[in-house]
């Protein structure tokens, strides 16, 4: 009898514990459900408070300040005259005009172009440009990409090799300014700092340890680019970039207009530094330390002409500050930004737009050089180009005979 009572009591205790466990678990489930409902309600209220159709922004800079700008203010802020700005606006009107079917008032075309040009011409961050114009950061990024893409599509209209007649005019101007005959342009490269991608970051590291893209350009005597290449990372050598450029591939299409000097046909030439190969149409200075006076004089006159490409890069980075510092854009947009700046540079140079603090004085030659090719035989293009070494030798003798001997201030490498 005692054993039965013990079993019965134990059973009662087990059942009571089971019922209590069920009650506790039910309460826990109810608490979890109530907590979920409360969190969901709080989240809905939070989203309802943060949701807005459009942030209130002040656009007084564009609608109040800019209309009162003088020509100096336009050049200082937008790096160009007002007339040039509206010419560029007409150029991109078809691609950048706002959609007429927009729900709310769209940003006008002129303001879209102004946002992109202001960003290109300043060192300001996206946030600063957005606050200045009263738009969002993503809007600045959108208009910058839209503007650069449109300008790059129209790049061949502004950056292209000169025609035969234009080439002869360029060669004549360079000869009058610097005394070097048969020069079509000068070639060089400039490193533009970028934000390199994580994958392949070492490819963009240049010899100074920075991350960059190389801008290879050919410039005439008016500091205008007529050929550019912005496809190579900073680790590439100038000669490698040159041999993989469109300029090298299409060298047979360049103007020739050869002139016979000392029984050698000298075509129109491009001048480069010692990093470039010596070609019949591409000359570089002599290298080494044991140079005779004629060779040193040739190097000096060649360097005096090549200063135009260095000045062109300086003016490019002075006017369009976005490429004067590290470009804060994705790697796929950086080449388009550089090419767009080159196009805008040509437009401003051809309209004679000044740069604040930049002197247009010719630092190398202030006197008019004599015409070295007066009475020379201008012949028709020959199907085969002369030897590059022979062309350089003939020009060395010709310059040493007709111009005062000079010495280069740069050491011969």
PyMOL commands that set and color helices and strands:
alter all, ss='L'
color gray80, all
select helices_A, chain A and resi 2-50+60-68+71-78+82-91+93-96+109-120+126-133+137-153+155-157+164-178+201-204+238-243+246-249+251-253+293-319+321-323+331-350+388-402
alter helices_A, ss='H'
color red, helices_A
select strands_A, chain A and resi 183-193+212-219+225-233+259-261+264-266+269-272+282-284+377-378
alter strands_A, ss='S'
color yellow, strands_A
deselect
rebuild
show_as cartoon
